[in-house]
Amino acid sequence: MVDPSAPIRRRPPAPTSSRLCRADDEGKTWKWTRHVERDAAEAQPSTFRYPSLWEAKDGTLHLSYSYSINSLPPDAARNSIKHARFNLEWIKQADR
């Protein structure tokens, strides 16, 4: 089980990436940052919003979030919801 005194959060305000941050000091400093997804497109970057993070009984972490791929044509299916599954060690392999 994830230690509740060591919070995990989605780090705003970059809606063009979906990243998680991990602290081991009750949120005073965020030592680890790991991107779940990011879009490097400059003209019309994708956006990632409305994250929901939870821990399963087996200790795995699950993240659901909506995304919009803005570089697709207007008549294409541009919006959807994604799900990512990972563990705490994955976050600690920070990609800053």
N, C-alpha and C positions, 0 to 999 in steps of 0.2 A: 504494500500500500504506500502511496505517495505521502510523505510527511506533510501534514497540513501547515506546519510552521515554515515550510519552504515552498512558497507559492510559485505557481506557473501562470503566466498570463500571455495573452496575445498583445503584442506591442504595437500600439498606434503611433503615429498617424499615417502610416504608409499603406493606403489601400491597394497599391500596386504590388504588394507582396503579402504573403500570409506567413508570419513568423511567430515563434514561441520563445519566451524568455524564461529562464529559471534562476531562482535565487536560493541561497541556503542561509540567509540571515534575515528572514521575515520581510523580505522585499526592500531592504535598504540599498542593496546593490544587485544588479542582475548580471551574474557572471557568465551565463551561457545564453546565446541566441542562436536559434536554428530555424532556417526557412523551410516551411512546408512546401511553398510554391512562390515563385516570383516571375514577374513579366518585365523583360528589359525593353519592350517596345517603347519607343519614344513618342511616336505620333499619337497612337491611340492605345495606351496600355490597358491591360485587363484590370479589373478591380475585384477585390476579395472582401466580403463583408459578412456581418452577422455570425461570428463564430460561436460555437458551442463546444466546450471541452468537458469530458467526463472520464472517469476511471471505471473500468470493468472489474468484475469480481476477481479475474485472474491477474490484475495489476496493469494490464495494458491500458494505454490512454487512447481515446478516440476524439477526433476533431471533425466536426461538420461545419461547413461554411458555404455561403453562396458565392458565385463568381459570375462575372460578365466578361465575355471576350469581345472587347470593343473594336478590334481590328477586322472582325468578320463583316460581310455585307449586311445591310439592315434587314434583309428578308431571311437571314440565316438564324438558326436557334443559337442565341448568344448568351442566354442565362441558364444556369443550372445550379445544382447543389453537389458538393464533393464531400467525400469522407476519407479521412486518413487515420491509420492505425499505427501506433509506435509505442516505444517504452521510454522510460526516463533516461536511460543510457543513450538513446538516440539523440535526445535534446542536448545532453552533455557533450556530444561530439560537435560542439559549436562550429558554425561556419562563418563567423563574423567576417 
